[in-house]
Amino acid sequence: TGEFVLEPLYSMASDFQTSGLARVQLDGKTGLIDRQGQWVVAPTYDDITDFSEGIATAYDWDNAKASSLIDTQG
């Protein structure tokens, strides 16, 4: 219909995964949103991988190259 479902405010947005979440970047940091555009994981990571078996890896290069495993609940 030519109408936005989610306002275009992200510098990058991936397709929604089977988990129902999409990776998006805001101000150079990556987070996850649900289909309503609500944050599930705030944009605090440098990168987040796609989910595999319900788990994704979130990378924080500023924090001694730390990584975290996250599930679809964040």
Backbone hydrogen bonds, N-H to C=O, Kabsch-Sander energy under -0.5 kcal/mol:
donor,donor_aa,acceptor,acceptor_aa,energy
9,L,7,E,-1.6
11,S,25,Q,-2.2
12,M,25,Q,-0.9
14,S,23,R,-2.9
17,Q,21,L,-3.0
20,G,17,Q,-2.4
22,A,33,I,-2.1
24,V,31,G,-2.2
25,Q,12,M,-2.4
26,L,29,K,-2.5
29,K,26,L,-1.6
30,T,45,Y,-4.5
31,G,24,V,-2.5
32,L,41,V,-2.1
33,I,22,A,-2.2
34,D,38,Q,-2.1
37,G,34,D,-2.1
40,V,32,L,-3.0
41,V,32,L,-1.7
44,T,30,T,-0.8
44,T,42,A,-2.1
45,Y,30,T,-1.8
46,D,59,Y,-2.6
47,D,59,Y,-1.2
49,T,57,T,-2.5
52,S,55,I,-2.6
55,I,52,S,-1.3
56,A,70,I,-2.5
58,A,68,S,-3.1
59,Y,47,D,-3.2
60,D,66,A,-2.8
63,N,60,D,-0.9
64,A,62,D,-0.9
65,K,61,W,-0.9
66,A,60,D,-1.3
66,A,63,N,-0.9
68,S,58,A,-2.6
70,I,56,A,-2.7
72,T,54,G,-0.5
74,G,71,D,-2.0
